[in-house]
Amino acid sequence: MSKKRRYLTATMPDGYVKTIGPTADSFTHYWRIVAELEGGKTEVFWGHTRSLAEARRKQAPAQQAARTRGWKSFSFEIAELVETPAN
């Protein structure tokens, strides 16, 4: 029997909505880093994980990246993924 393919959606605190899929993976959380660079530019890094603990472990490497890449600042956010109907 094949796994059910579904869409997963995360809504970030600023209202940004990210949908991934179709997927059969058991992702539970979406994480996002918004890095502020010199000159007012930004870079966004994101991913999805199979647990909240796994997502939280991404924060320490983000702090290291901020130092090595010279980011002025960054925000690190995690949102729960919820199953959504295919559009």
Residue frames relative to the residue before (quaternion, step in Angstrom):
aa qw qx qy qz dx dy dz
M 1.0000 0.0000 0.0000 0.0000 0.00 0.00 0.00
S 0.3527 -0.7438 0.5277 0.2095 3.61 -0.87 0.90
K 0.5567 -0.6042 0.4606 0.3358 3.53 -1.25 0.54
K 0.5301 -0.6226 0.4788 0.3197 3.54 -1.17 0.66
R 0.2710 -0.7446 0.5897 0.1562 3.55 -0.89 0.98
R 0.0257 0.8187 -0.5672 0.0861 3.54 -0.81 1.03
Y 0.4229 -0.6573 0.5537 0.2872 3.54 -1.33 0.16
L 0.1512 -0.7763 0.6087 0.0636 3.55 -1.07 0.82
T 0.0968 -0.8160 0.5699 0.0097 3.57 -0.88 0.96
A 0.1272 -0.7557 0.6395 0.0607 3.54 -1.10 0.86
T 0.1523 -0.7563 0.6287 0.0974 3.56 -1.08 0.77
M 0.2962 -0.7798 0.5317 0.1462 3.55 -0.60 1.19
P 0.6849 -0.5087 0.3275 0.4061 3.61 -1.19 0.44
D 0.6933 0.4615 -0.2812 0.4768 3.61 1.11 -0.61
G 0.6317 -0.5652 0.3181 0.4246 3.60 1.30 0.14
Y 0.4715 0.6637 -0.4513 0.3654 3.60 1.25 -0.16
V 0.1524 -0.7882 0.5937 0.0558 3.56 -0.91 0.96
K 0.0714 -0.7874 0.6123 0.0015 3.56 -0.84 1.05
T 0.0691 -0.7844 0.6162 0.0177 3.57 -0.81 1.03
I 0.0972 -0.7742 0.6236 0.0469 3.54 -0.98 0.90
G 0.5399 0.6217 -0.4569 0.3366 3.54 -1.14 0.58
P 0.4908 -0.0531 -0.8361 -0.2391 1.36 -2.45 0.06
T 0.0266 -0.7935 0.6076 -0.0192 3.54 -1.11 0.78
A 0.2944 -0.7214 0.5951 0.1968 3.51 -1.24 0.51
D 0.4780 0.6822 -0.4263 0.3525 3.59 1.32 -0.07
S 0.4562 -0.7039 0.4889 0.2396 3.54 -1.21 0.58
F 0.1209 0.8096 -0.5607 0.1249 3.59 0.78 1.00
T 0.1729 -0.8109 0.5545 0.0714 3.58 -1.02 0.83
H 0.8100 0.1556 -0.0557 0.5627 3.59 1.14 -0.59
Y 0.2565 -0.7202 0.6314 0.1296 3.50 -1.31 0.66
W 0.0832 -0.7878 0.6077 0.0560 3.58 -0.97 0.80
R 0.0733 -0.7943 0.6029 0.0121 3.54 -1.17 0.66
I 0.1341 -0.7385 0.6564 0.0757 3.52 -1.13 0.83
V 0.0768 -0.7518 0.6536 0.0415 3.56 -0.90 0.98
A 0.1200 -0.8212 0.5579 0.0095 3.55 -0.40 1.30
E 0.2547 -0.7451 0.5982 0.1487 3.55 -0.94 0.95
L 0.1942 -0.7951 0.5710 0.0635 3.53 -0.73 1.16
E 0.6682 -0.4460 0.3848 0.4543 3.55 -1.29 0.08
G 0.7864 0.3208 -0.2317 0.4743 3.58 -1.10 0.60
G 0.6054 -0.6135 0.3436 0.3729 3.60 1.22 0.33
K 0.4919 0.6475 -0.4455 0.3746 3.60 1.21 0.14
T 0.1945 -0.7672 0.5971 0.1301 3.54 -1.28 0.38
E 0.1574 -0.7245 0.6585 0.1293 3.51 -1.35 0.42
V 0.1671 -0.7765 0.6010 0.0884 3.56 -1.07 0.76
F 0.0690 -0.7595 0.6468 0.0047 3.53 -1.01 1.00
W 0.0515 0.8167 -0.5713 0.0624 3.59 -0.93 0.77
G 0.0588 0.7823 -0.6197 0.0218 3.50 -1.35 0.25
H 0.3040 -0.7242 0.5801 0.2160 3.54 -1.30 -0.04
T 0.1872 -0.7980 0.5709 0.0482 3.52 -1.13 0.76
R 0.5232 -0.6491 0.4658 0.2965 3.54 -1.31 0.23
S 0.7875 0.1303 -0.1214 0.5899 3.61 1.27 0.17
L 0.6063 -0.5407 0.4346 0.3887 3.55 -1.26 0.39
A 0.6296 0.5428 -0.3338 0.4444 3.59 0.99 -0.81
E 0.6439 0.5122 -0.3160 0.4725 3.59 0.99 -0.82
A 0.6464 0.5113 -0.3175 0.4691 3.59 0.98 -0.80
R 0.6564 0.5184 -0.3125 0.4502 3.59 0.94 -0.86
R 0.6203 0.5550 -0.3423 0.4359 3.59 1.10 -0.62
K 0.5727 0.5933 -0.3824 0.4169 3.62 1.22 -0.22
Q 0.5620 0.6435 -0.3863 0.3477 3.61 1.17 -0.45
A 0.6436 0.5263 -0.3354 0.4430 3.63 0.90 -0.81
P 0.6682 0.4644 -0.3262 0.4810 3.65 0.85 -0.76
A 0.5986 0.5541 -0.3662 0.4479 3.61 1.11 -0.56
Q 0.6407 0.5138 -0.3236 0.4699 3.57 1.00 -0.77
Q 0.6415 0.5059 -0.3147 0.4833 3.57 1.04 -0.77
A 0.6413 0.5197 -0.3221 0.4636 3.60 0.97 -0.82
A 0.6129 0.5513 -0.3511 0.4440 3.59 1.01 -0.76
R 0.6778 0.4792 -0.2933 0.4743 3.58 0.95 -0.83
T 0.7356 0.4417 -0.2571 0.4446 3.59 0.76 -0.99
R 0.7333 0.4094 -0.2340 0.4898 3.59 1.08 -0.65
G 0.4535 -0.7304 0.4184 0.2930 3.58 1.28 -0.08
W 0.2268 0.7777 -0.5519 0.1977 3.58 1.03 0.71
K 0.4853 -0.6395 0.5066 0.3143 3.58 -1.06 0.73
S 0.7525 -0.1751 0.1403 0.6192 3.56 1.04 -0.86
F 0.0688 -0.7851 0.6101 0.0814 3.55 -1.31 0.09
S 0.2273 -0.7225 0.6250 0.1890 3.52 -1.30 0.36
F 0.1637 -0.7587 0.6265 0.0707 3.52 -1.11 0.81
E 0.0281 0.8186 -0.5684 0.0782 3.56 -0.65 1.12
I 0.1516 -0.7586 0.6293 0.0747 3.52 -1.23 0.67
A 0.0125 -0.7783 0.6278 0.0045 3.56 -1.05 0.81
E 0.4961 -0.6406 0.4991 0.3072 3.54 -1.13 0.68
L 0.3522 -0.7052 0.5765 0.2153 3.55 -1.10 0.76
V 0.0871 -0.7789 0.6198 0.0396 3.56 -0.99 0.87
E 0.5161 -0.6409 0.4706 0.3184 3.54 -1.08 0.74
T 0.0549 -0.7960 0.6028 -0.0084 3.55 -0.91 0.98
P 0.5571 -0.6093 0.4338 0.3608 3.59 -1.12 0.57
A 0.5463 -0.5929 0.4760 0.3513 3.57 -1.19 0.59
N 0.3317 -0.7466 0.5464 0.1848 3.56 -1.03 0.83
